[in-house]
Amino acid sequence: MRFLSKSFIFFFSLLHRLVMVVAGAHAFMLRNLFARHPDADRPRSVKRDWRKYGGRAVRRG
């Protein structure tokens, strides 16, 4: 009986840890999904060109 109770405790602690890891990963992904982009309110002419200029704001045209 003692072995059975210890195995239940071990199983549920492992299950709890797995659920917490999965929930944390989903929370991280949802936070990134719903976060506003830093250039969202800028006019198109001053949006950052990330590939060419390494993230600095650049005026095009």
N, C-alpha and C positions, 0 to 999 in steps of 0.2 A: 504493500500500500504506500509505503514511504517513497519507493522508487517511482510509482505512478504519479504521485503528487509532484515530485521533483521534475519528472519529465513534462507534466502539464505546464508547470511554471516556466521551464526552459522553452517549450514550444510557443507559449503565448508571448514570452519576451522576444523571441525571434520574430514572431509574426508582427508584434507591435513595432519593432525596429524596421522591418520591411515596409510596413504601411507608412511609417513616418518618413522614410527615405523617398518613397514614391510620392507622398503628399508634398514633401518639400520640393521635389523636382517639378511637380506640376505647378506649385505656387510660383517657382522661379520662372517657368516658361510663361505662365499667365501674366506675371508682372512685366516681363519683357514684351509680351504681345500687346498689352494695353497701354504701355508707356508711350507718351508722345515723343515723336522724333524731335531732336533739338532744332531742326530747320523747318518745323511745321508752319511757323508763323512768318517766316521770312519770305520776301518776294522772290520770284524765280531768279532774278538777276544776281542775287547775292547768296544763293544757296551754296553750300560747300561742295566742292568737287573732290570727293574723298580719294578717288583713284589717282588723279594727277598730282594733287598738291598736298597730300598727306593730312587732310582735315582742316586746313585753314580756309577761312571764308574768302571767296574769290568772286570778283565782279566780272561777269562774262559779257562779251559783245562790245 
